[in-house]
Every structure is written in structure tokens, then in C-alpha cells.
Amino acid sequence: MDDSKKIPVGIIGASGYGGVQLVRLLLEHPQLEIAYLGGDSSAGKSFGDLYPHLGHRANLKIEPIDLEIIGDRCEAVFLSLPNGLACKMAPRLLEKGCKVLDLSADYRFANLETYQSWYGVEREDVQVARDAVYGLPELYRDRIRSAQLIGCPGCYPTATLLGLSPLMKQGLIIPESTIIDAKSGTSGGGRKASTHLLLAEADNSIGAYGVARHRHTPEIEQICSDLAGHEVLVQFTPHLMPMVRGILSTIYATLRDPGLVREDLITIYQAFYRNAPWVNILPSRTYPQTKWVCGSNLCQIGIEVDSRTGRVIVMSAIDNLLKGQAGQAVQCLNIAMGWDETLGLPQLGFYP
């Protein structure tokens, strides 16, 4: 396709892990071209100096953040920023006519009081937030098609909700019995230096964090409540693993019908995701591993039933930087632009 016909897009927060994954994906996208890379501390630097392995393709400088310039230059903008910053930028970009895809938590919540309570950020953009669409395509594809502002889900909620949604939507489990044991690689903590993410701290060790208070809990509960048709509370515990990328979410819940067997649920999941090209339901007795999805936009799901306890066990694996972040944002933009949602996204991972 002629470059002059491509859609110009911008990335604010281009130097972080989410930003560099977006750059990598957009460079290979047949319908998009990067028209702007924005940053704060990295402004004025060459993107190739920050990420030399992309320097031969991304000969661009990171510019200071100027919403007027961005709005004039871009038709769509990805906000790959810490929580609390996107909400200060999105309203103006929307006024300029841009589609906005936020990778932070700022536009994931229908109720801003919930966001303010868990994130401690005061908000004034109530109407803008009300118009935002939750960007999990497998659940809200129809809403995303007409959206101008998309709040892309977090990595833990993406893996968890894809594993849990058929059970919640079809009323197959007792919702309050849901326990989520999730594990993430260190890239989920971002590129900013943090002591607990240092190799000497994280290597050869596994530990839980955010126990009973992790910020992704209300995000998971919000969508579960929407699916179930009533308020749902879940138990969510994340763990840091000594690996760079990947999420494995293992979900336990009590079945309403103890007579359901593994093959029944595999059939139900296959039907639920029959039009979801990025969700792969694994065969009987096959359980996903993070390495299988590393480098792809796939979510792989394995299912088991414990007839002794009457519980279902669902295992869901994604690459946290792709299906859990940048890849999902591109998937959402594909849908919002009326394109095939697989366009420009990797279907095969790095394994082995």
C-alpha cells in the first residue's frame, strides 16, 4: 500500500515497554504510519538511541508532548503513560478529532468513584470517561467499532477475564467462589527502575504482592458484574515470577452443576469464542504455558474439572506486553477503523 494512504498515528510515552512494543507493531502494520513519538524525560532523543535494535527502521526523534501538534498531525493516538496522566490529555485530543487508545487505567472504569478510590487520582472529566469503551474486543467488539475513546484493559484483567467470561456470562459457576491466582513476568512493572524488579531481587524467587488490595481487582470485578448481571466480588492474588514477559492466570470456581465435565466446558468455550481469532481453546488435558504465547497476540486457555471438589479450573496465558498491552490496543484500533482485527499483529510466538 502507498505510504501516502496510510493513517497517521502517534504514541505518547514511546520510550516505555508498552511504547516500544507499539512502535514495533506499527512499523509492520500495512495501514498505519507513525507520525509522532512523544515523551517527557526522553524528549529530544532519537528513538534509535534508546532502542538501537529498531534504529534501522524507526529513524524518529521523541518530541515534547504538545497536544495541539499531536492533534493536527495524527488521526489516532496511543497513550502509553502512567495512571493519572491520560485523563489530562484525552479530552483535548478528542476535541481535535483523534481516536484515543489509553493503555493506562484512566478510562477503564464506568464509575469514576471506583477509580478515584483505588488509584487516588481526582478527576474532572466525568462525561469523557462515561463515553469511553472498555477495550476487550472479545466481549465488547460492537462497542469498540464506534468508539472514539478506548480504555485498553490491564494485563492481569485481560488474561483473567478471557478465562472467566464464559463461566460468568452463562451462569455456570457460583460467582463469589471465584479465586484467581495470577503470575506475571517483571516487564509488567514497567521500565522505570524499581528495587523489587532488579535481577538480584527477582531472580530465583517467586512472591505475592498487592494481596487483597491490587488495583486490578475492581477492574476484574466490574466486568464480571456486567457479565453476571449483578455485583460480583472475586479473590485476586498476583505473583511476580523470575521471567521477563508473560501472564498465567489460574482461576478456580465452584460449578453450579457438578455434573459438568471437562469436555462439556471445552465445547462451551469453543462456542463462546468461535468468532475470536486471538483466543485459542486448548485440547483436553493440555494446559497453557507462557512461553507458548510469548511474542504473539494470542490468549491460550486450558480447562479442567475436579469432580472431587466440584470446581472448574481455567488456565489462561498471554504475553503481557502484547495481548495484555500494545497488541490489544492495535487490535482495538483495527476494529475501530473497520479493518480485520488480526491486521499487523503477530500470530506466532518466539517458542522455543
C-alpha positions as CSV (number, residue, x, y, z in Angstrom):
1,M,0.0,0.0,0.0
2,D,1.2,3.5,-0.8
3,D,2.6,5.2,2.4
4,S,0.6,8.4,1.5
5,K,-2.6,6.5,2.1
6,K,-1.7,5.2,5.5
7,I,-3.4,6.5,8.6
8,P,-1.0,8.8,10.7
9,V,-0.8,7.7,14.4
10,G,1.0,9.0,17.4
11,I,2.4,7.4,20.6
12,I,2.7,9.4,23.8
13,G,5.0,7.5,26.2
14,A,7.0,6.0,23.4
15,S,10.1,5.1,25.5
16,G,8.5,2.6,27.9
17,Y,7.9,-1.1,27.3
18,G,4.4,-0.5,26.1
19,G,5.6,2.2,23.8
20,V,8.4,0.3,22.2
21,Q,6.1,-2.7,21.5
22,L,3.7,-0.2,19.9
23,V,6.5,1.1,17.7
24,R,7.5,-2.4,16.7
25,L,3.9,-3.3,15.8
26,L,3.1,-0.1,13.9
27,L,6.3,-0.3,11.8
28,E,4.9,-3.6,10.4
29,H,1.3,-2.5,10.1
30,P,0.1,-2.2,6.5
31,Q,-2.5,0.6,7.2
32,L,-0.7,2.7,9.8
33,E,2.3,5.0,9.9
34,I,4.0,6.6,12.9
35,A,3.6,10.4,12.6
36,Y,4.6,11.3,16.2
37,L,6.5,9.9,19.1
38,G,6.1,11.8,22.3
39,G,7.8,11.7,25.7
40,D,8.8,13.7,28.7
41,S,12.2,12.7,30.0
42,S,13.2,11.2,26.7
43,A,12.2,14.2,24.6
44,G,14.8,15.3,22.1
45,K,16.4,11.9,21.9
46,S,16.5,9.6,18.9
47,F,14.3,6.5,19.3
48,G,17.2,4.6,17.7
49,D,19.5,5.7,20.5
50,L,17.0,4.4,23.1
51,Y,16.3,1.2,21.3
52,P,19.3,0.5,18.9
53,H,17.7,-2.7,17.6
54,L,14.9,-0.6,16.0
55,G,17.1,2.2,14.9
56,H,17.4,1.0,11.3
57,R,13.6,1.2,11.0
58,A,12.5,3.9,13.4
59,N,14.5,6.9,12.4
60,L,12.4,9.3,14.5
61,K,13.1,11.7,17.4
62,I,11.0,11.7,20.5
63,E,9.3,15.1,20.7
64,P,8.0,17.1,23.7
65,I,4.3,16.4,24.4
66,D,2.3,19.1,22.6
67,L,-1.4,18.2,22.3
68,E,-2.1,20.8,19.6
69,I,0.7,19.4,17.3
70,I,-0.3,15.8,18.0
71,G,-4.0,16.5,17.3
72,D,-3.1,18.2,14.0
73,R,-0.7,15.5,12.9
74,C,-2.5,12.3,14.0
75,E,-5.8,10.6,13.4
76,A,-5.3,8.1,16.2
77,V,-3.2,8.4,19.4
78,F,-1.9,5.7,21.8
79,L,-1.4,6.9,25.3
80,S,1.2,4.6,26.9
81,L,1.5,6.5,30.2
82,P,1.4,6.0,34.0
83,N,-2.0,6.2,35.6
84,G,-3.4,9.7,36.1
85,L,-1.9,11.3,33.0
86,A,-4.1,10.2,30.1
87,C,-7.1,11.8,31.7
88,K,-5.4,15.2,31.4
89,M,-4.7,14.7,27.7
90,A,-7.5,12.6,26.2
91,P,-10.3,15.3,26.3
92,R,-8.2,17.7,24.2
93,L,-7.2,15.0,21.7
94,L,-10.8,14.0,21.3
95,E,-11.8,17.6,20.6
96,K,-9.2,17.7,17.9
97,G,-10.9,14.7,16.3
98,C,-8.4,11.9,17.2
99,K,-9.3,8.4,18.2
100,V,-7.7,7.8,21.6
101,L,-6.5,4.5,22.9
102,D,-5.4,4.6,26.5
103,L,-3.2,1.9,27.9
104,S,-3.4,3.1,31.5
105,A,-6.3,2.6,33.9
106,D,-7.7,6.1,33.5
107,Y,-10.6,5.1,31.1
108,R,-11.3,1.5,32.2
109,F,-13.9,2.3,34.8
110,A,-17.5,3.2,34.2
111,N,-17.7,4.6,37.8
112,L,-15.0,7.2,38.4
113,E,-15.6,6.9,42.2
114,T,-14.2,3.4,42.0
115,Y,-11.2,4.6,40.0
116,Q,-10.5,7.5,42.4
117,S,-10.8,5.2,45.5
118,W,-8.3,2.7,44.2
119,Y,-5.9,5.0,42.3
120,G,-6.1,8.1,44.4
121,V,-6.4,10.5,41.4
122,E,-9.1,13.2,41.4
123,R,-10.9,13.5,38.1
124,E,-13.0,16.2,36.4
125,D,-13.5,14.5,33.0
126,V,-16.7,12.8,34.1
127,Q,-18.5,12.9,30.7
128,V,-15.4,11.9,28.8
129,A,-14.9,8.9,31.0
130,R,-18.6,8.0,30.6
131,D,-18.2,7.8,26.8
132,A,-15.1,5.6,27.0
133,V,-15.4,1.9,25.9
134,Y,-13.7,-0.9,27.7
135,G,-11.3,-2.3,25.1
136,L,-11.6,-6.1,25.5
137,P,-12.6,-7.0,21.9
138,E,-13.8,-10.5,22.7
139,L,-16.5,-9.0,24.9
140,Y,-17.1,-5.5,23.6
141,R,-16.3,-5.7,19.9
142,D,-19.6,-4.0,18.8
143,R,-19.0,-1.0,21.1
144,I,-15.4,-0.7,20.0
145,R,-16.4,-0.3,16.4
146,S,-17.9,3.1,17.0
147,A,-15.7,4.3,19.8
148,Q,-13.6,7.4,19.8
149,L,-12.0,6.7,23.3
150,I,-11.0,3.2,24.3
151,G,-9.7,2.2,27.7
152,C,-7.5,-0.8,27.0
153,P,-7.6,-3.4,29.8
154,G,-4.6,-4.3,32.0
155,C,-2.6,-7.4,31.5
156,Y,-4.0,-9.3,34.6
157,P,-7.6,-8.5,33.8
158,T,-7.2,-9.5,30.1
159,A,-5.9,-12.9,30.9
160,T,-8.3,-13.4,33.8
161,L,-11.5,-12.1,32.1
162,L,-10.8,-14.2,28.9
163,G,-10.5,-17.3,31.1
164,L,-13.5,-16.4,33.2
165,S,-16.1,-14.8,30.9
166,P,-17.9,-17.8,29.5
167,L,-18.4,-19.1,33.1
168,M,-19.8,-15.7,34.3
169,K,-21.9,-15.0,31.2
170,Q,-23.6,-18.3,31.1
171,G,-24.1,-18.6,34.9
172,L,-22.1,-21.8,35.1
173,I,-20.4,-21.0,38.4
174,I,-21.2,-19.5,41.8
175,P,-19.6,-16.1,41.1
176,E,-18.5,-15.4,44.7
177,S,-16.5,-18.7,44.8
178,T,-14.0,-17.3,42.2
179,I,-10.4,-17.3,43.2
180,I,-7.7,-16.0,40.8
181,D,-4.1,-16.9,41.2
182,A,-2.1,-15.0,38.6
183,K,1.6,-14.7,37.8
184,S,3.5,-12.1,35.8
185,G,6.9,-11.5,34.4
186,T,8.9,-8.5,35.5
187,S,8.2,-6.4,32.4
188,G,4.7,-5.9,33.9
189,G,6.2,-3.5,36.3
190,G,7.4,-1.2,33.5
191,R,10.8,0.2,32.5
192,K,11.3,2.6,35.4
193,A,13.9,1.3,37.9
194,S,12.4,-0.4,40.9
195,T,14.3,-2.4,43.5
196,H,12.0,-5.4,43.5
197,L,12.4,-5.8,39.7
198,L,16.2,-5.9,39.8
199,L,17.7,-9.2,38.6
200,A,19.3,-9.8,42.0
201,E,15.9,-9.4,43.7
202,A,13.6,-11.1,41.3
203,D,15.8,-14.0,40.0
204,N,15.3,-17.4,41.7
205,S,12.3,-16.1,43.6
206,I,8.5,-16.1,43.5
207,G,6.4,-13.8,45.6
208,A,2.9,-12.5,46.0
209,Y,2.2,-8.7,46.1
210,G,-0.8,-6.4,46.3
211,V,-2.5,-9.1,48.4
212,A,-6.2,-8.3,48.9
213,R,-5.7,-4.8,47.5
214,H,-4.3,-5.0,44.0
215,R,-5.7,-2.3,41.7
216,H,-6.7,-4.7,39.0
217,T,-9.2,-6.3,41.4
218,P,-12.0,-3.7,40.9
219,E,-11.4,-3.8,37.1
220,I,-12.0,-7.6,37.0
221,E,-15.0,-7.3,39.3
222,Q,-16.6,-4.5,37.1
223,I,-16.6,-6.7,34.0
224,C,-17.6,-9.9,36.0
225,S,-20.5,-7.9,37.4
226,D,-21.5,-6.8,33.9
227,L,-21.4,-10.4,32.6
228,A,-23.2,-11.9,35.6
229,G,-25.9,-9.2,35.8
230,H,-25.3,-8.4,39.5
231,E,-22.4,-7.3,41.7
232,V,-19.6,-9.8,41.9
233,L,-16.6,-9.9,44.3
234,V,-13.6,-12.1,43.5
235,Q,-10.4,-13.0,45.3
236,F,-7.4,-12.0,43.2
237,T,-3.7,-12.5,44.2
238,P,-0.9,-11.7,41.8
239,H,2.7,-13.0,41.9
240,L,5.9,-11.8,40.4
241,M,7.9,-14.5,38.5
242,P,11.6,-14.6,37.6
243,M,10.9,-14.2,33.9
244,V,10.7,-11.1,31.6
245,R,7.3,-11.4,30.0
246,G,4.1,-13.4,30.2
247,I,1.0,-13.8,32.4
248,L,-0.6,-17.0,33.6
249,S,-3.9,-16.7,35.3
250,T,-5.3,-19.8,37.1
251,I,-8.9,-19.5,38.0
252,Y,-10.8,-21.7,40.5
253,A,-14.6,-21.6,40.9
254,T,-17.4,-23.8,42.1
255,L,-19.7,-25.2,39.4
256,R,-23.4,-24.8,39.8
257,D,-23.9,-28.1,38.0
258,P,-21.4,-30.7,39.4
259,G,-22.3,-33.0,36.6
260,L,-20.4,-30.9,34.0
261,V,-17.2,-32.5,32.8
262,R,-14.1,-31.1,31.1
263,E,-15.4,-31.9,27.5
264,D,-18.6,-30.0,28.2
265,L,-16.8,-26.9,29.2
266,I,-14.3,-27.1,26.3
267,T,-17.3,-27.2,23.9
268,I,-18.9,-24.2,25.7
269,Y,-15.7,-22.2,25.5
270,Q,-15.2,-23.1,21.8
271,A,-18.7,-21.8,21.0
272,F,-18.2,-18.7,23.1
273,Y,-15.0,-17.7,21.3
274,R,-15.9,-19.0,17.9
275,N,-15.5,-15.5,16.4
276,A,-12.5,-14.6,18.4
277,P,-9.3,-15.1,16.3
278,W,-7.0,-14.3,19.2
279,V,-8.3,-16.8,21.7
280,N,-7.2,-20.5,21.4
281,I,-9.0,-23.1,23.4
282,L,-6.6,-25.9,24.0
283,P,-7.5,-29.7,23.7
284,S,-8.4,-31.8,26.6
285,R,-5.6,-32.2,29.2
286,T,-3.5,-29.6,27.6
287,Y,-2.6,-26.6,29.8
288,P,-1.0,-23.4,28.5
289,Q,2.5,-22.1,29.2
290,T,3.6,-18.5,29.0
291,K,6.4,-19.4,26.6
292,W,3.8,-20.6,24.1
293,V,2.3,-17.1,23.7
294,C,5.4,-15.0,24.1
295,G,5.7,-12.6,21.2
296,S,2.1,-13.2,19.9
297,N,-1.2,-11.5,20.5
298,L,-2.8,-14.9,21.4
299,C,-4.6,-15.9,24.6
300,Q,-4.4,-19.7,25.1
301,I,-6.9,-21.3,27.5
302,G,-6.8,-24.7,29.1
303,I,-9.7,-26.1,31.1
304,E,-10.1,-28.8,33.8
305,V,-12.8,-30.0,36.1
306,D,-12.2,-31.5,39.5
307,S,-15.2,-33.8,40.1
308,R,-14.0,-34.5,43.7
309,T,-14.4,-30.8,44.7
310,G,-17.0,-29.7,42.2
311,R,-14.7,-27.0,40.9
312,V,-13.6,-25.8,37.4
313,I,-10.0,-24.8,36.9
314,V,-9.2,-22.5,34.0
315,M,-5.7,-21.6,33.0
316,S,-5.2,-18.6,30.7
317,A,-1.9,-17.4,29.3
318,I,-1.0,-14.2,27.4
319,D,2.1,-12.1,26.6
320,N,1.6,-9.2,29.0
321,L,3.2,-6.7,26.6
322,L,1.1,-7.7,23.5
323,K,-2.3,-9.2,24.2
324,G,-2.0,-7.6,27.7
325,Q,-1.0,-4.2,26.4
326,A,0.3,-2.9,23.0
327,G,-1.1,-5.8,20.8
328,Q,-4.6,-5.4,22.3
329,A,-4.5,-1.7,21.7
330,V,-3.7,-2.2,18.0
331,Q,-6.4,-4.9,17.8
332,C,-8.9,-2.3,19.2
333,L,-7.8,0.3,16.6
334,N,-8.2,-2.3,13.8
335,I,-11.8,-2.8,14.9
336,A,-12.5,0.9,15.4
337,M,-11.2,1.5,11.8
338,G,-13.3,-1.3,10.3
339,W,-10.3,-3.5,9.5
340,D,-9.7,-7.2,10.2
341,E,-8.7,-7.3,13.9
342,T,-5.7,-9.5,13.1
343,L,-4.2,-7.0,10.8
344,G,-0.5,-6.3,11.6
345,L,-0.4,-8.5,14.7
346,P,1.8,-11.5,15.3
347,Q,0.1,-14.8,15.4
348,L,3.1,-16.9,16.3
349,G,5.3,-16.5,19.3
350,F,9.0,-16.9,20.0
351,Y,8.9,-20.5,21.3
352,P,11.2,-22.3,21.9
